[in-house]
Amino acid sequence: SSELTQDPAVSVALGQTVRITCQGDSLRSYYASWYQQKPGQAPVLVIYGKNNRPSGIPDRFSGSSSGNTASLTITGAQAEDEADYYCNSRDSSGNHLRYVFGTGTKVTVL
Amino acid sequence: QVQLQESGPGLVKPSETLSLTCTVSGGSISSYYWSWIRQPPGKGLEWIGYIYYSGSTNYNPSLKSRVTISVDTSKNQFSLKLSSVTAADTAVYYCARDRRVPAMYYYYMDVWGKGTTVTVSS
Protein backbone atom coordinates (compact mmCIF):
# COMPACT_ATOMS: atom_id res chain seq x y z
CA SER A 1 0.00 0.00 0.00
CA SER A 2 0.98 3.65 -0.43
CA GLU A 3 2.64 5.77 2.23
CA LEU A 4 2.27 9.47 2.98
CA THR A 5 5.28 11.23 4.45
CA GLN A 6 5.18 14.43 6.50
CA ASP A 7 7.84 16.40 8.32
CA PRO A 8 7.62 15.47 12.02
CA ALA A 9 7.59 19.03 13.31
CA VAL A 10 7.54 22.64 12.19
CA SER A 11 7.40 25.92 14.07
CA VAL A 12 5.97 29.29 13.11
CA ALA A 13 6.00 32.70 14.73
CA LEU A 14 2.64 34.07 15.75
CA GLY A 15 1.03 35.79 12.78
CA GLN A 16 3.41 34.31 10.23
CA THR A 17 2.81 31.73 7.52
CA VAL A 18 3.62 28.03 7.71
CA ARG A 19 3.32 25.35 5.06
CA ILE A 20 2.98 21.67 5.92
CA THR A 21 3.72 19.15 3.20
CA CYS A 22 2.63 15.60 2.54
CA GLN A 23 4.34 13.39 -0.04
CA GLY A 24 3.19 10.15 -1.58
CA ASP A 25 2.44 8.42 -4.84
CA SER A 26 -1.30 8.34 -4.18
CA LEU A 27 -1.34 12.15 -4.32
CA ARG A 28 -0.70 11.98 -8.05
CA SER A 29 -4.17 10.45 -8.39
CA TYR A 30 -6.23 11.77 -5.48
CA TYR A 31 -6.49 14.95 -3.46
CA ALA A 32 -5.41 14.92 0.15
CA SER A 33 -7.62 15.82 3.05
CA TRP A 34 -6.13 17.49 6.12
CA TYR A 35 -7.00 17.05 9.79
CA GLN A 36 -6.09 19.09 12.84
CA GLN A 37 -5.76 17.25 16.13
CA LYS A 38 -5.26 18.95 19.46
CA PRO A 39 -4.13 16.98 22.53
CA GLY A 40 -6.81 14.70 23.87
CA GLN A 41 -9.24 15.56 21.09
CA ALA A 42 -10.52 13.90 17.95
CA PRO A 43 -9.19 15.00 14.57
CA VAL A 44 -11.05 17.81 12.82
CA LEU A 45 -11.27 18.13 9.05
CA VAL A 46 -9.75 21.45 7.92
CA ILE A 47 -9.21 21.02 4.16
CA TYR A 48 -10.52 18.58 1.56
CA GLY A 49 -10.41 18.29 -2.19
CA LYS A 50 -8.68 20.88 -4.31
CA ASN A 51 -8.97 23.57 -1.61
CA ASN A 52 -12.24 23.29 0.28
CA ARG A 53 -12.84 24.31 3.88
CA PRO A 54 -15.68 22.86 5.92
CA SER A 55 -18.02 25.31 7.57
CA GLY A 56 -16.40 26.91 10.60
CA ILE A 57 -12.79 26.50 9.48
CA PRO A 58 -11.02 29.88 9.26
CA ASP A 59 -9.93 31.06 5.83
CA ARG A 60 -6.31 31.25 7.01
CA PHE A 61 -6.22 27.51 6.22
CA SER A 62 -5.68 26.63 2.57
CA GLY A 63 -4.62 23.62 0.55
CA SER A 64 -2.76 22.98 -2.67
CA SER A 65 -1.32 20.09 -4.60
CA SER A 66 1.39 19.48 -7.18
CA GLY A 67 2.60 16.14 -8.45
CA ASN A 68 3.11 13.81 -5.50
CA THR A 69 2.98 16.58 -2.89
CA ALA A 70 0.02 18.11 -1.08
CA SER A 71 0.40 21.18 1.10
CA LEU A 72 -1.56 22.78 3.90
CA THR A 73 -0.80 26.46 4.48
CA ILE A 74 -1.72 28.46 7.53
CA THR A 75 -1.51 32.16 6.71
CA GLY A 76 -1.27 34.28 9.83
CA ALA A 77 -0.92 31.45 12.33
CA GLN A 78 -2.71 31.87 15.64
CA ALA A 79 -1.91 30.35 19.00
CA GLU A 80 -4.94 28.06 18.68
CA ASP A 81 -3.47 26.54 15.51
CA GLU A 82 -0.83 24.73 17.56
CA ALA A 83 -1.70 21.09 16.98
CA ASP A 84 -0.81 17.93 15.11
CA TYR A 85 -1.81 17.88 11.46
CA TYR A 86 -2.40 14.75 9.41
CA CYS A 87 -2.93 14.33 5.69
CA ASN A 88 -5.03 11.51 4.30
CA SER A 89 -5.62 10.12 0.87
CA ARG A 90 -7.16 7.24 -0.95
CA ASP A 91 -4.56 4.57 -1.60
CA SER A 92 -3.84 4.38 -5.32
CA SER A 93 -2.36 0.88 -5.25
CA GLY A 94 -4.67 -2.05 -5.90
CA ASN A 95 -8.26 -2.14 -7.08
CA HIS A 96 -9.97 -1.77 -3.73
CA LEU A 97 -10.60 1.59 -2.12
CA ARG A 98 -8.42 1.97 0.92
CA TYR A 99 -7.13 4.95 2.86
CA VAL A 100 -3.74 5.97 4.15
CA PHE A 101 -2.85 8.64 6.69
CA GLY A 102 0.31 10.70 6.73
CA THR A 103 2.84 10.39 9.52
CA GLY A 104 1.72 13.67 11.08
CA THR A 105 3.30 17.08 11.65
CA LYS A 106 3.41 18.83 14.99
CA VAL A 107 2.99 22.57 14.51
CA THR A 108 4.33 24.84 17.26
CA VAL A 109 3.32 28.50 17.29
CA LEU A 110 6.05 30.60 18.87
CA GLN B 1 -25.96 18.21 12.87
CA VAL B 2 -24.66 14.66 12.66
CA GLN B 3 -22.84 13.38 15.73
CA LEU B 4 -21.02 10.10 16.28
CA GLN B 5 -20.48 8.32 19.59
CA GLU B 6 -18.25 5.30 20.11
CA SER B 7 -19.05 2.83 22.86
CA GLY B 8 -17.69 -0.45 24.15
CA PRO B 9 -15.41 -2.01 26.77
CA GLY B 10 -12.36 0.00 27.70
CA LEU B 11 -10.38 -3.09 28.68
CA VAL B 12 -9.94 -6.25 26.62
CA LYS B 13 -7.83 -9.27 27.47
CA PRO B 14 -5.13 -10.48 25.08
CA SER B 15 -6.34 -13.02 22.50
CA GLU B 16 -9.96 -11.91 22.96
CA THR B 17 -12.15 -9.89 20.61
CA LEU B 18 -12.48 -6.13 20.79
CA SER B 19 -16.05 -4.96 20.05
CA LEU B 20 -17.07 -1.35 19.57
CA THR B 21 -20.22 0.36 18.33
CA CYS B 22 -20.62 3.77 16.74
CA THR B 23 -24.04 5.40 17.13
CA VAL B 24 -25.04 8.01 14.57
CA SER B 25 -27.35 10.76 15.81
CA GLY B 26 -28.79 13.85 14.15
CA GLY B 27 -28.91 12.18 10.77
CA SER B 28 -29.36 8.89 8.97
CA ILE B 29 -26.73 6.25 8.50
CA SER B 30 -28.17 5.58 5.06
CA SER B 31 -26.50 6.71 1.86
CA TYR B 32 -23.11 7.17 3.49
CA TYR B 33 -19.87 5.33 4.03
CA TRP B 34 -18.53 4.99 7.57
CA SER B 35 -14.98 4.34 8.71
CA TRP B 36 -13.10 3.20 11.78
CA ILE B 37 -9.70 4.74 12.58
CA ARG B 38 -7.41 4.12 15.53
CA GLN B 39 -4.49 5.90 17.19
CA PRO B 40 -2.05 4.09 19.49
CA PRO B 41 -0.75 6.17 22.40
CA GLY B 42 1.66 8.83 21.15
CA LYS B 43 1.40 7.66 17.55
CA GLY B 44 -0.37 8.59 14.34
CA LEU B 45 -3.72 7.69 12.82
CA GLU B 46 -4.36 4.32 11.20
CA TRP B 47 -7.37 3.59 9.02
CA ILE B 48 -8.99 0.27 9.96
CA GLY B 49 -11.80 -0.10 7.43
CA TYR B 50 -15.10 1.19 6.12
CA ILE B 51 -18.65 0.04 5.58
CA TYR B 52 -21.36 1.35 3.29
CA TYR B 53 -24.87 1.52 4.75
CA SER B 54 -25.81 -1.35 2.44
CA GLY B 55 -23.20 -3.55 4.11
CA SER B 56 -20.29 -3.58 1.67
CA THR B 57 -16.93 -3.33 3.41
CA ASN B 58 -13.23 -2.89 2.84
CA TYR B 59 -10.40 -3.25 5.31
CA ASN B 60 -6.81 -2.23 5.87
CA PRO B 61 -4.75 -5.13 4.48
CA SER B 62 -2.62 -5.17 7.64
CA LEU B 63 -5.71 -5.91 9.78
CA LYS B 64 -7.97 -7.65 7.28
CA SER B 65 -7.65 -11.15 8.76
CA ARG B 66 -8.87 -9.94 12.17
CA VAL B 67 -11.41 -7.21 11.37
CA THR B 68 -15.14 -7.32 10.81
CA ILE B 69 -17.26 -4.19 10.40
CA SER B 70 -21.04 -4.47 10.33
CA VAL B 71 -24.01 -2.09 10.16
CA ASP B 72 -27.46 -2.02 11.75
CA THR B 73 -29.50 0.58 9.91
CA SER B 74 -32.52 0.07 12.19
CA LYS B 75 -30.45 1.30 15.12
CA ASN B 76 -28.41 3.84 13.11
CA GLN B 77 -25.25 2.09 14.28
CA PHE B 78 -22.21 0.41 12.84
CA SER B 79 -19.77 -1.80 14.69
CA LEU B 80 -16.18 -2.97 14.76
CA LYS B 81 -14.87 -6.35 15.84
CA LEU B 82 -11.15 -7.00 16.06
CA SER B 83 -10.17 -10.52 17.01
CA SER B 84 -7.09 -12.00 18.67
CA VAL B 85 -6.03 -8.68 20.14
CA THR B 86 -2.59 -8.00 21.57
CA ALA B 87 -1.06 -5.06 23.39
CA ALA B 88 -0.32 -3.53 19.97
CA ASP B 89 -4.06 -3.00 19.53
CA THR B 90 -4.19 -0.64 22.51
CA ALA B 91 -5.37 2.65 21.05
CA VAL B 92 -8.02 5.33 20.88
CA TYR B 93 -10.61 4.12 18.39
CA TYR B 94 -12.55 6.65 16.33
CA CYS B 95 -15.51 6.29 14.04
CA ALA B 96 -16.01 8.79 11.22
CA ARG B 97 -18.30 9.59 8.31
CA ASP B 98 -16.53 8.85 5.05
CA ARG B 99 -17.36 11.19 2.16
CA ARG B 100 -16.48 10.68 -1.48
CA VAL B 101 -16.75 12.62 -4.69
CA PRO B 102 -15.03 10.18 -7.04
CA ALA B 103 -15.54 12.32 -10.13
CA MET B 104 -13.52 15.06 -8.42
CA TYR B 105 -11.02 12.67 -6.78
CA TYR B 106 -12.14 13.87 -3.34
CA TYR B 107 -12.16 11.52 -0.37
CA TYR B 108 -12.42 12.78 3.20
CA MET B 109 -13.86 12.17 6.66
CA ASP B 110 -15.98 15.08 7.72
CA VAL B 111 -17.52 14.02 11.04
CA TRP B 112 -15.65 12.20 13.79
CA GLY B 113 -16.64 10.73 17.11
CA LYS B 114 -14.78 11.79 20.23
CA GLY B 115 -13.00 8.46 20.37
CA THR B 116 -12.90 5.69 22.92
CA THR B 117 -9.78 4.30 24.58
CA VAL B 118 -9.29 0.56 24.45
CA THR B 119 -6.53 -1.05 26.47
CA VAL B 120 -5.47 -4.63 25.86
CA SER B 121 -4.19 -6.11 29.07
CA SER B 122 -4.70 -9.13 31.27
Contacts between the chains, C-beta under 8 A, distances in Angstrom:
chain1	res1	chain2	res2	distance
A	1	B	61	6.2
A	29	B	105	6.8
A	30	B	105	4.9
A	30	B	106	7.9
A	30	B	107	6.2
A	31	B	104	7.8
A	31	B	105	5.4
A	31	B	106	5.6
A	31	B	107	7.6
A	33	B	106	7.9
A	33	B	107	6.8
A	33	B	108	3.6
A	33	B	109	7.0
A	35	B	45	7.6
A	35	B	109	7.7
A	41	B	114	7.8
A	42	B	94	5.9
A	42	B	112	4.4
A	42	B	113	6.5
A	42	B	114	5.3
A	42	B	115	5.2
A	43	B	45	6.8
A	43	B	94	7.4
A	43	B	109	7.9
A	43	B	112	5.8
A	44	B	112	7.2
A	45	B	108	6.0
A	45	B	109	6.4
A	45	B	110	5.2
A	45	B	112	7.9
A	48	B	99	7.8
A	48	B	106	6.0
A	48	B	108	3.8
A	48	B	110	7.4
A	49	B	101	7.1
A	49	B	104	6.2
A	49	B	105	8.0
A	49	B	106	4.1
A	49	B	108	7.2
A	50	B	104	7.6
A	50	B	106	7.9
A	52	B	106	7.8
A	54	B	110	6.2
A	86	B	44	6.6
A	86	B	45	5.5
A	88	B	45	7.7
A	88	B	47	7.8
A	88	B	107	7.8
A	88	B	108	7.2
A	88	B	109	7.2
A	89	B	107	7.1
A	90	B	107	4.5
A	96	B	58	5.3
A	97	B	50	7.8
A	97	B	58	5.9
A	97	B	107	7.9
A	98	B	47	7.2
A	98	B	58	6.3
A	98	B	59	8.0
A	98	B	60	6.5
A	98	B	61	7.3
A	99	B	35	7.2
A	99	B	47	4.2
A	99	B	50	7.7
A	99	B	107	7.1
A	100	B	47	6.8
A	101	B	37	7.7
A	101	B	44	6.1
A	101	B	45	4.3
A	101	B	46	6.7
A	101	B	47	6.3
A	102	B	44	7.5
A	103	B	44	5.7
A	104	B	44	4.5
A	104	B	45	7.4
